[in-house]
Amino acid sequence: MNDTTSATIATRASSSTTTRRRGALAAGLGLAALAAVTLTGCSGAVDAAKSALGAEQVQERHFDSFADAPSSADSTDLAWFLPDWVPSDARDIDVRLDTQDPGYELSFTSETGPDLAACTPVDGDLGGPALDPKTLPEPLPTSGLVSCGDGRVVAQVDGRWASWTTVDAVPGDDGSVTLRR
């Protein structure tokens, strides 16, 4: 082996050691940062992440009109699709939902109102709303309610249509829409 070959091998060995040290240092710093955030509860970073991801358990949206709400034609945001029975002239639409437990409320105005011919009368109020109402008109009726096939009850209150998930399941609710297990 000549001097040039020896120098090349020594340089490569030194370079390889430096690269390994840098990699170990970067990995160590990354783990230290993760541990610091985890152990200190870096609330600013956690809150920012929750806000960006929509991690709030109860969420609310307003749509000026039916056309403004997401639908299967233009979105994959299934949580905010309006039920099939909501008329296309619906406006001033408020939707509020619980992302983990049964709880959904919807209210809107409409000149035509929903077609209730396919809806089924419900006996009683089924325990009232599962979600503490914030956007529903008050007082909510406790009789004369109908279900339009999505596991929720529907009623008109003072010219505003309202729908909500009830504490007790609507008969026939398979849980696929209302998060009942």
Salt bridges, closest charged atoms under 4 A:
ASP64 OD1 - HIS62 NE2 3.30
ASP77 OD2 - ARG61 NH1 3.01
ASP92 OD1 - HIS62 NE2 3.65
ASP92 OD2 - ARG160 NH1 3.11
ASP94 OD1 - HIS62 ND1 2.76
ASP94 OD2 - ARG160 NH2 3.17
GLU105 OE1 - ARG96 NH1 3.14
GLU111 OE2 - ARG91 NH2 3.32
ASP132 OD2 - LYS134 NZ 3.14
ASP150 OD2 - ARG152 NH1 3.09
ASP173 OD2 - ARG180 NE 3.21
